[in-house]
Amino acid sequence: MPSEQLLTWGWRLPFWASAIVVVAAYLIRRHIQEPPEFVKAQAAKVNVAPLRHLLRFHWRAVLRIVFCALIAGTSYMMQTFSVAFGTAGYKLDKPTMLLTTTVSAVIALGVTPLAGFLVDKIGRKTMFLIATGGAGITMVPYLWSITTGNWSLIFLFGIINYSLFYSMVNASWPSFFAEMFPGRLRVSGLALGTQIGFAISGVIGPVLSTALAGPDLKDWVGPSMVALGFMVLAGISALTAKETKKYTLKELDEVQQGERETAVLTAATVSPGTATHGLAG
């Protein structure tokens, strides 16, 4: 679109289109069946606030997710920084540069479900580590390809980076992160860790990359180091996690919940005719 139209009303189009997502999410949520173990856990009345419980017994898992979620910084670099890098730094055609990210995202729609299928086969941790390494490493040739002005290379490495490897990240992290917690804390732990990590990487990725690219936005080495840094931090953090693909939901509670935590929760469970207890001891 012409810049004037884009800045006045065109930017609103994606937000209006998101109404479709709202309707789809509503319909899915109305008809989806909760796992029996989750229903059982929800039925138990425990006099312990989930956030307080989370930060007392599972703060390490939250911190691990924060660092693992930093790999999202490569996505922000692909979607925002690389466009500015190519158009402002190397005077590449902006519509074509935007088309690179759009095509990569469209292809990712098909790759992500396939990668999700493989997550159940080879493991959450294994897939996340492969994807993290690929997303960090392939950002290097992608940024380099922009400096060449060769559209074939730009599209090729953009698709490999985002459509392939970052799709694998998106396919693995929801189950990988969520299964670091027992059922009662799964939503709280997942939400807290990911949103902090995504927020940090969303700021650091484009801002630090822009600073390291120099005043003329021509240096691709500095931004590449940022992507590799995200990869290293996320990968090391992921290595400290358990592989959980072999466990059922019931077994996950036993694996991720320590004896002291279990004792405290048992004492805090509300039963008819008994007094309730807080999170003490």
C-alpha positions in Angstrom: 0.0 0.0 0.0 1.1 3.6 -0.4 2.8 4.8 2.8 0.1 7.4 3.5 -2.7 4.9 3.4 -0.7 2.3 5.3 0.0 4.7 8.2 -3.6 6.1 8.3 -5.8 3.0 8.1 -4.0 0.1 6.4 -2.2 -1.0 9.5 -5.6 -1.7 11.1 -6.4 -4.4 8.6 -4.5 -7.3 10.3 -6.2 -6.4 13.6 -9.6 -6.5 12.0 -8.8 -9.8 10.4 -7.9 -11.2 13.8 -11.6 -11.4 14.5 -11.5 -14.6 12.6 -9.0 -16.0 15.1 -11.2 -15.0 18.0 -14.2 -16.9 16.5 -12.1 -19.9 15.8 -10.7 -19.9 19.3 -14.2 -19.6 20.8 -15.5 -22.5 18.8 -12.5 -24.7 19.6 -12.7 -23.9 23.3 -16.4 -24.7 23.4 -16.0 -28.2 22.0 -12.6 -29.4 23.2 -12.6 -32.1 25.9 -10.3 -31.6 28.9 -8.0 -34.6 29.8 -9.4 -36.6 32.8 -6.3 -35.9 34.9 -6.8 -32.2 34.4 -10.5 -32.4 35.4 -9.5 -34.4 38.5 -6.9 -31.9 39.5 -9.3 -29.0 39.0 -11.9 -30.7 41.2 -9.5 -30.8 44.2 -9.9 -27.7 46.3 -6.4 -26.6 47.5 -6.0 -23.6 49.7 -2.8 -22.5 47.9 -2.6 -19.6 45.4 -1.1 -21.0 42.2 1.4 -18.2 41.7 2.6 -18.4 45.3 3.0 -22.2 44.9 4.7 -21.7 41.6 7.3 -19.3 42.8 8.0 -21.3 45.9 8.6 -24.7 44.4 9.1 -24.2 40.6 10.9 -20.9 40.2 13.8 -22.8 38.6 11.5 -24.1 35.8 10.1 -20.5 35.3 13.7 -19.2 35.0 14.6 -22.0 32.6 11.6 -21.1 30.4 12.6 -17.4 30.4 16.0 -18.3 29.0 14.6 -20.9 26.6 12.1 -18.4 25.3 14.9 -16.0 24.3 15.1 -18.0 21.0 12.1 -16.0 20.0 14.5 -13.2 19.5 15.5 -14.7 16.1 11.9 -14.5 15.0 11.8 -10.8 15.9 15.1 -10.3 14.0 13.6 -12.0 11.0 10.3 -10.1 11.0 11.5 -6.6 11.9 15.2 -6.1 12.0 16.0 -7.8 8.8 13.5 -5.7 6.9 15.1 -2.5 8.1 18.6 -3.9 7.6 17.8 -4.7 4.0 15.9 -1.6 3.0 17.7 1.1 5.0 21.1 -0.4 5.0 21.3 -2.0 1.6 18.5 -0.1 -0.2 16.7 -3.3 -1.2 13.2 -3.1 -2.5 10.9 -2.9 0.6 7.9 -4.8 -0.9 10.1 -7.6 -1.9 11.8 -7.7 1.5 8.5 -7.8 3.2 7.5 -10.6 0.8 10.4 -12.7 2.1 8.9 -12.6 5.7 5.4 -13.2 4.3 6.3 -16.2 2.2 8.3 -17.7 5.1 5.3 -17.3 7.4 2.9 -18.9 4.9 5.1 -21.9 4.4 5.4 -22.2 8.2 1.7 -22.7 8.4 2.2 -26.1 6.7 5.5 -27.0 8.4 4.5 -26.4 12.0 1.8 -29.2 12.2 4.3 -31.7 10.7 6.9 -30.6 13.2 4.4 -31.0 15.9 3.8 -34.6 14.8 7.5 -35.3 15.0 7.7 -33.7 18.5 5.7 -36.7 19.8 8.0 -39.1 18.0 11.5 -37.8 18.8 10.8 -35.8 22.0 10.0 -32.3 23.1 13.5 -31.5 24.4 15.3 -33.1 21.4 13.1 -31.2 18.9 13.5 -27.9 20.7 17.3 -28.3 20.8 17.5 -29.1 17.1 15.2 -26.2 16.3 17.0 -23.7 18.5 20.4 -24.6 17.0 19.0 -24.3 13.5 17.2 -21.0 14.1 20.4 -19.4 15.6 22.9 -20.8 13.1 20.8 -20.1 9.9 20.2 -16.5 10.9 23.9 -15.9 10.1 23.7 -16.8 6.3 20.3 -15.1 6.1 21.7 -11.8 7.3 24.8 -12.3 5.1 22.5 -13.0 2.0 20.9 -9.6 2.5 24.2 -7.9 2.0 24.6 -9.7 -1.4 21.3 -8.3 -2.7 20.7 -11.8 -4.2 17.0 -12.4 -3.9 17.3 -16.2 -4.4 19.7 -16.5 -1.5 17.6 -14.2 0.7 14.4 -16.2 0.1 16.3 -19.5 0.5 17.9 -18.7 3.8 14.8 -16.9 5.1 12.6 -19.9 4.4 15.2 -22.3 6.0 15.5 -20.1 9.1 11.8 -19.2 9.7 9.7 -21.8 7.8 11.8 -24.8 8.8 13.7 -24.2 12.1 11.6 -21.6 13.8 8.5 -23.6 12.9 10.1 -26.5 14.8 10.6 -24.1 17.7 6.9 -23.2 17.7 5.9 -26.8 17.4 7.9 -27.9 20.4 7.9 -25.2 23.0 4.2 -25.4 24.1 4.4 -29.0 25.2 8.1 -28.8 26.2 7.6 -25.8 28.5 4.2 -26.8 29.9 5.4 -30.2 30.9 8.0 -28.8 33.2 5.2 -28.3 35.7 2.6 -30.4 37.5 -0.9 -30.0 36.2 -2.1 -27.5 38.7 0.6 -25.0 37.8 0.9 -25.7 34.1 -0.9 -22.6 32.8 0.7 -20.2 35.4 4.2 -21.5 34.9 4.0 -21.5 31.1 2.4 -18.0 30.9 4.9 -16.4 33.3 8.0 -17.9 31.9 7.2 -17.4 28.2 5.8 -13.8 28.5 8.9 -12.6 30.3 11.2 -14.4 27.9 9.3 -13.2 24.8 9.2 -9.6 26.1 13.0 -9.6 26.8 13.9 -11.1 23.4 11.4 -8.8 21.6 13.3 -5.8 23.0 16.9 -7.1 22.9 16.7 -8.7 19.5 15.9 -5.8 17.2 17.3 -3.0 19.4 20.7 -4.7 20.0 20.9 -5.9 16.4 20.3 -2.3 15.1 22.9 -0.9 17.5 25.5 -3.5 16.4 24.7 -3.0 12.7 26.3 0.4 12.9 24.9 3.8 12.0 24.6 2.9 8.4 23.0 -0.5 9.1 25.5 -2.4 7.1 27.3 -4.7 9.6 25.8 -8.2 9.5 28.3 -9.8 11.9 27.2 -8.1 15.1 23.5 -9.0 14.6 24.5 -12.5 13.8 26.2 -12.7 17.1 23.0 -11.7 18.8 21.1 -14.5 17.2 23.9 -17.0 18.2 23.7 -15.6 21.7 20.0 -16.3 21.9 20.7 -19.8 20.6 23.4 -20.5 23.2 21.3 -19.3 26.2 18.2 -21.1 25.1 20.1 -24.3 24.3 22.0 -24.5 27.6 18.7 -23.8 29.5 16.9 -26.6 27.5 19.6 -29.1 28.4 18.8 -28.7 32.1 15.2 -29.9 31.5 13.8 -33.4 31.5 12.6 -35.2 28.4 8.8 -35.7 29.0 7.4 -37.4 25.9 7.3 -40.8 27.6 5.2 -39.7 30.5 1.4 -39.6 30.9 -0.2 -36.5 32.4 -0.6 -38.4 35.7 3.1 -39.4 35.6 4.1 -35.9 34.9 2.7 -34.7 38.2 4.8 -37.4 40.0 7.9 -36.5 38.0 7.7 -32.7 38.4 6.4 -32.6 42.0 8.8 -33.2 44.9 7.9 -35.0 48.1 8.0 -31.8 50.2 5.7 -30.0 47.8 3.3 -33.0 47.8 3.2 -33.0 51.6 2.4 -29.2 51.7 -0.3 -29.6 49.0 -1.9 -32.6 50.9 -2.0 -30.5 54.0 -3.6 -27.6 52.1 -6.3 -29.7 50.4 -9.8 -28.8 51.5 -11.9 -31.8 52.6 -15.5 -31.7 53.9 -15.6 -31.4 57.7 -11.9 -30.5 58.0 -10.1 -27.2 58.6 -8.1 -25.7 55.7 -4.5 -24.8 55.8 -2.4 -22.3 54.0 1.0 -22.8 52.3 3.0 -23.1 55.5 6.1 -25.0 56.6 
